[in-house]
Amino acid sequence: MVGERVVVKWLTPPVPLPHPTPDIFAHLVDSGFNDTAPPYAALTGVLRGRAHLLALITGYLPEARDGWEWCVDEAVAGSTAFAGELGRLTADLHLALSTFPRSKHDPPGDAAGRAYGALAEALELTGGDDGAWLASKARAMRRELAVLETPSTTPLIRIHGDLHVGQILRWRDGYAVIDFDGNPTVAGADLHQPAARDVAQLTTSLDHVAQVAIKRRSTPPDQATAWAGRARQTLLTAYRARLAARNRPDLLDESLIRPFEVEQECRELIYAARHLPRWRYAPMGVLRTWYGEEKHKENIA
């Protein structure tokens, strides 16, 4: 931070150009989307004969806190009023990104293959009792992922790609979404995907917030999971309403949310295994809530 006016985000290591963020920033400005840290500049340089992105410079947002702080406070308090604002913000983001041009160089998408691959990798990387439990639920998880085998007619738009509460700052004047660098656990993914991908990442992050509240703030599990369910419904209701008000309800294929949520939990387990082992409790807590013994028996029946 420079004088509480500018934030310089250094990329370590520098990333070869082209990089998606500068173009996204320019498009959001042109589209009139202002719920982000105001983008000022990108610093580039030539390294080993190739242009690289060195840093991104954005405006400073006074009193900003990320969602792993403010949203956990909301979970502890049992408040879900914020979720309507997040739904509206996410819809406005998708409306702006829906006009972002798709590059002919974008790789083709294979949603089902990607999801099944994530489950297989999560099973391989998750050991101990958690791994054994996960293996016992793999069949039920594959059934939910099977929806992705059916081609969807929903529009493919440029998505955020790593949308969770940690990417949404609450600051003095409202909320702001940040960090358009994509999902760190997915290499070479198509940047144009169904909007439901971002929505599923955001809704699962509410479940993760509940798990953080349980583990770190001693919130009763039933209370925390009930809060996550209410917050999820409030967010989705506001998101749908905003799209409808802008005559774009077609941007959301609701049948994709659940399989994308299941895939996201697999990716959280992959991230935990590769980078942050202590994080495993969060996706495992969510999955145990989703696939408890009673629910599993209902699914089989």
C-alpha positions in Angstrom: 0.0 0.0 0.0 1.3 3.5 -0.9 0.1 6.3 1.3 -3.4 4.7 1.7 -4.1 5.7 -1.9 -2.7 3.0 -4.1 -2.2 -0.7 -3.9 0.6 -2.4 -5.9 0.2 -6.1 -6.4 3.5 -7.6 -7.4 3.4 -10.9 -9.3 5.9 -13.3 -8.0 7.3 -14.6 -10.2 6.3 -12.2 -13.1 3.9 -13.8 -15.5 4.5 -13.9 -19.3 2.1 -11.8 -21.3 -0.7 -12.0 -22.4 -2.3 -12.0 -19.0 -6.1 -11.8 -18.6 -6.3 -9.2 -15.8 -5.3 -5.9 -17.7 -7.9 -6.7 -20.4 -10.6 -7.5 -17.9 -9.9 -4.3 -16.0 -10.2 -2.3 -19.2 -13.5 -4.1 -20.1 -15.0 -3.5 -16.7 -14.3 0.2 -16.9 -15.8 0.4 -20.4 -18.9 -1.5 -19.2 -19.5 0.8 -16.3 -18.9 -1.9 -13.6 -17.5 0.0 -10.6 -17.7 -2.6 -7.8 -14.0 -3.4 -7.8 -10.8 -1.6 -6.7 -10.4 1.1 -9.4 -7.7 -0.1 -11.8 -4.9 2.4 -12.5 -2.1 0.7 -14.3 -0.2 -2.5 -15.2 3.6 -2.6 -14.9 5.3 -4.7 -17.6 8.9 -5.5 -18.5 10.9 -7.7 -20.8 12.6 -10.6 -19.1 14.7 -13.1 -21.1 13.4 -11.6 -24.3 9.7 -11.9 -23.5 7.2 -9.3 -22.2 6.0 -10.1 -18.6 3.4 -8.6 -16.3 5.3 -7.4 -13.2 2.6 -5.7 -11.1 -1.0 -4.4 -11.1 -1.8 -1.0 -9.6 -5.3 -0.3 -8.2 -6.9 2.2 -5.9 -6.9 1.8 -2.2 -10.3 1.0 -0.6 -10.5 2.5 2.9 -11.4 0.2 5.8 -11.4 -2.9 3.5 -11.6 -6.4 5.0 -11.8 -9.6 3.0 -14.6 -12.2 3.3 -12.6 -14.6 5.5 -12.9 -11.9 8.2 -16.1 -9.9 7.7 -18.2 -12.9 6.4 -17.1 -15.1 9.3 -18.4 -12.3 11.6 -21.7 -12.5 9.8 -21.9 -16.2 10.3 -21.2 -16.0 14.0 -23.9 -13.3 14.3 -26.3 -15.3 12.2 -26.9 -12.4 9.8 -27.5 -12.9 6.1 -28.4 -9.3 4.9 -25.1 -9.1 3.2 -25.9 -12.0 0.8 -28.4 -9.9 -1.2 -25.7 -7.4 -2.0 -23.3 -10.2 -3.0 -26.0 -11.6 -5.3 -26.5 -8.3 -6.9 -22.8 -7.6 -7.3 -22.2 -11.0 -8.9 -25.0 -10.5 -11.4 -23.7 -7.1 -12.4 -20.2 -8.6 -12.8 -21.6 -11.3 -15.1 -23.7 -8.8 -17.1 -20.5 -6.8 -17.7 -18.4 -9.9 -18.5 -21.0 -11.3 -20.8 -19.9 -8.9 -23.5 -16.2 -9.7 -23.2 -15.0 -11.1 -26.5 -13.9 -14.7 -26.6 -10.4 -15.3 -28.0 -10.0 -17.9 -30.8 -7.1 -19.2 -28.8 -9.2 -20.1 -25.8 -9.0 -23.9 -25.2 -12.2 -25.9 -25.7 -14.0 -26.8 -22.6 -14.8 -30.3 -21.3 -16.8 -29.7 -18.2 -17.6 -33.4 -17.4 -14.0 -34.5 -18.0 -12.6 -31.7 -15.9 -15.0 -32.5 -13.0 -14.4 -36.3 -13.0 -10.7 -35.6 -13.2 -11.0 -33.3 -10.1 -12.8 -36.1 -8.2 -10.2 -38.6 -9.2 -7.3 -36.3 -8.1 -9.0 -35.5 -4.8 -9.5 -39.2 -4.1 -5.8 -39.8 -4.8 -4.5 -37.0 -2.7 -6.8 -37.3 0.3 -5.4 -39.9 2.7 -6.3 -41.3 6.1 -9.8 -41.5 7.5 -10.9 -38.6 5.3 -9.7 -40.4 2.2 -11.6 -43.6 3.2 -14.8 -41.6 3.8 -14.4 -39.7 0.6 -14.0 -43.0 -1.4 -17.2 -44.3 0.2 -19.1 -41.3 -1.2 -17.4 -41.2 -4.6 -20.3 -43.0 -6.3 -22.9 -40.4 -5.0 -20.6 -37.6 -6.1 -20.2 -39.0 -9.6 -24.0 -39.2 -10.0 -24.2 -35.5 -9.3 -21.3 -34.7 -11.7 -23.0 -36.7 -14.4 -25.3 -33.7 -15.2 -22.3 -32.2 -16.9 -22.3 -34.9 -19.5 -25.4 -33.3 -21.0 -24.6 -30.4 -23.3 -25.8 -27.1 -21.8 -27.3 -24.3 -23.9 -26.5 -21.6 -21.4 -24.3 -18.8 -22.8 -20.5 -19.1 -22.2 -19.2 -15.9 -20.7 -15.9 -14.6 -19.4 -16.1 -15.6 -15.7 -14.1 -14.4 -12.7 -12.8 -18.0 -12.3 -12.0 -17.9 -8.6 -14.9 -16.2 -7.1 -15.2 -16.8 -3.3 -15.8 -14.6 -0.3 -12.1 -14.0 0.1 -12.2 -12.1 -3.2 -14.9 -9.8 -2.0 -13.9 -6.9 0.1 -16.2 -5.1 2.4 -15.0 -1.5 2.6 -16.2 1.9 3.8 -18.5 2.4 0.9 -19.8 -1.1 0.2 -18.4 -4.3 -1.5 -15.8 -4.8 -4.2 -14.7 -7.9 -6.1 -11.0 -8.3 -6.7 -8.4 -10.7 -8.1 -9.2 -11.7 -11.7 -6.2 -14.0 -12.1 -8.2 -17.3 -12.4 -8.4 -20.5 -10.3 -4.9 -21.4 -9.1 -5.8 -25.1 -9.0 -6.8 -25.3 -12.7 -4.2 -25.0 -15.4 -5.2 -24.0 -19.0 -9.0 -23.8 -18.3 -11.3 -22.1 -20.7 -11.9 -18.6 -19.4 -15.3 -18.6 -21.0 -17.7 -20.8 -19.0 -21.2 -20.8 -17.7 -21.9 -18.1 -15.2 -23.0 -21.0 -12.9 -19.3 -21.8 -12.4 -18.7 -18.5 -10.5 -22.0 -18.8 -8.7 -21.1 -22.3 -7.4 -17.7 -21.2 -6.2 -19.3 -18.3 -4.3 -22.0 -20.5 -2.7 -19.6 -23.1 -1.6 -17.4 -20.4 -0.1 -20.4 -19.6 2.2 -20.3 -23.2 3.3 -16.5 -22.8 4.0 -17.2 -19.7 6.1 -19.6 -21.8 8.2 -16.9 -24.4 8.7 -14.4 -21.6 9.7 -17.0 -20.3 12.2 -17.4 -23.8 13.7 -13.7 -24.5 14.0 -12.3 -21.1 14.9 -15.2 -19.3 16.6 -16.9 -22.2 18.3 -20.2 -21.6 16.5 -22.6 -24.6 17.0 -22.5 -26.7 13.8 -26.2 -26.8 13.3 -26.4 -23.0 13.7 -23.5 -22.4 11.2 -24.8 -24.8 8.5 -28.3 -23.3 8.8 -26.8 -19.8 8.4 -25.0 -21.0 5.2 -28.2 -22.3 3.8 -30.1 -19.1 4.4 -27.2 -17.0 3.0 -27.1 -19.1 -0.1 -30.8 -18.7 -0.8 -30.7 -15.0 -0.2 -27.7 -14.6 -2.6 -29.3 -16.7 -5.3 -32.6 -14.9 -5.0 -30.9 -11.5 -5.5 -28.8 -12.8 -8.3 -31.8 -14.2 -10.2 -33.7 -11.0 -9.7 -30.9 -8.8 -11.0 -30.5 -10.9 -14.1 -34.3 -10.8 -14.7 -34.4 -7.0 -14.3 -31.7 -6.7 -17.0 -33.5 -9.2 -19.3 -30.7 -11.8 -19.0 -32.1 -14.7 -17.0 -30.6 -17.0 -19.6 -27.1 -16.4 -18.1 -27.9 -18.8 -15.3 -28.4 -22.5 -15.9 -29.4 -23.6 -12.4 -28.9 -27.3 -13.2 -25.2 -26.7 -13.3 -24.8 -25.2 -9.9 -24.8 -28.4 -7.9 -22.3 -30.4 -10.0 -20.0 -27.3 -10.1 -20.3 -27.1 -6.3 -19.3 -30.8 -6.0 -16.4 -30.2 -8.3 -15.3 -27.1 -6.3 -15.1 -29.1 -3.1 -12.9 -31.6 -4.9 -10.6 -28.7 -6.0 -10.5 -27.4 -2.4 -9.2 -30.8 -1.3 -6.6 -30.7 -4.1 -5.6 -27.2 -3.0 -5.3 -28.4 0.6 -3.2 -31.4 -0.3 -0.8 -29.4 -2.5 -0.5 -26.1 -0.7 -2.4 -25.8 2.7 -3.0 -29.1 4.5 -4.7 -27.5 7.5 -7.4 -26.2 5.1 -8.7 -29.8 4.5 -11.2 -29.5 7.4 -13.3 -27.0 5.5 -14.1 -29.0 2.3 -14.3 -32.2 4.3 -16.8 -30.6 6.7 -18.9 -29.4 3.8 -18.9 -32.8 2.1 -19.8 -34.6 5.3 -22.7 -32.2 5.7 -23.8 -32.8 2.1 -23.3 -36.6 2.1 -24.1 -37.6 5.7 -25.3 -41.2 6.1 -29.0 -40.3 6.1 -28.7 -38.2 3.0 -26.5 -40.8 1.3 -29.1 -43.5 1.9 -31.8 -41.2 0.4 -29.7 -40.7 -2.7 -29.2 -44.4 -3.1 -32.9 -45.0 -2.7 
